């Protein structure tokens, strides 16, 4: 497999939008129907595309992990803020033991995910062999 640079307006390149829940990320499928490109469009050595793709995907997964940790952190903050202001039976629900436990469990999960993401980030930067294990 080889990686090839294909201009976005190439004849035969068909883009089909994919609807997702996250409207901030536009996604599409690409179909290559008789697309022709010059030999100079090959990235790297002919046949070395799979290794480059694997490395790129490994690093992309690390970036996605950090993004997910950020989302989880924000959800935790919103839950704690809500527990402080939502009043039930005359007092904030954050004062109830069951809610405290739920928030504590969320914190443990977020911190565990953050630790795993930091380790993956370290592995991506310092020890690519370790990244494959992560």
N, C-alpha and C positions, 0 to 999 in steps of 0.2 A: 504494500500500500504506500502511496506517496501523497504528500500534502501539496495542493495546488492552489495558487491565487486565481480566483475567478472574479472578474469585474461584476458588480451588482447589476449592470445593464447588459450582460452577455446574452446573446441569442440562445434560447433553449433553457435558460435558468428560470424556473417557475417557483414563485414564493406563494405559499398559502398560509394565511394568518391562522394561528391557533388561539382560540379563546381560553383564557385562564382566569382563575379567581383573582390573581394579583394583576390589576390593570396598570400598575406602574412598570411592568415588564412586558414589553411586546415580544411575542414569540411567533415563530413560523416554521413550517417545514419547507425544505428546499428540494426541488427535483431538478436533476440535470438531464435534459433531454437533447442529446446530440450536441452538447456544449463543446466547443473547440477552443483550446488555448495554446499559445506557443510553448515550446519546451522550456523557455526561460521562466515560465510561470511556476515551475516545480520548486518547492521549498526544500532546501537541503539536498541530500543524496536521494536519488531515485530508489524507492523501496524502503526508506527509513521513516516513513510517516507514522507507522504504528507506535514506535518508541516515543516520538515527539508528542503524539496525541495522548499517550498514557501519562507522560510527565505533566502535560498541560492539564489534563483532567484531575490528576492528583493534587495539583496546586489549586485548581478551581474549587475542589471539594473543601480545602482548608479555608478558602475565602468564604464559601457558603456557610461553613460551621461558625465562623465569626459573625456573620450576618444573623444567623439563627440565634446565637447567644445574645446579640444585641436586642433582637425582638423579644426573646424570653425575659431579659432583664427589664425591658419596658413594660411587659405584661405584669411582672411582679410589682413594679413600682405603681402601676395603675391599680392593682388589686389592694395593695397596702393603703394607698391614698383613699380608695373607696371605703375600705374597712374603717378608716379613721373618721369619715364624715357620715356614713350611713348609720342612722339611729334606729334601734329597735328595742322595745321594752324600756325606753327612757335612757339608753346609753349606746355609745358607738359599738357596732358589731365587732370591731377590732378588739374590744375588751373581753370578748367571749373566748374561752379556752379552745373550743373547736376551730374557730377562725384563726386564732394564733397558731395552732398546729398546722393548719392548711398553709398559711403564709410561711411558716418555718420549713415545711416540706418543699414548697416552691423554691425557697432560697437555697436549700441544699441541692436541689436539682439544677438550678441555674449556676451555682458555683461549681458543681461537678462538670457541667457542660463547658463552662469557661476554662476550667483547668485542662480538660481534654483538648479544647481548641488551642490553648496556648502551647500545649505539648506538640500538637500537630503543626503549628506555626514554627516552632523551634525545629522540628524534624524537617520541614520543607526548606528551611534556611541552612541548616547545619548538617543534616544526615539523611539524604534522600532514601537510603536503604531502609532506615527506620520508618520513614513516611509510608512505605508500602505496607508495613505492619499495622500502623495506626489506622 
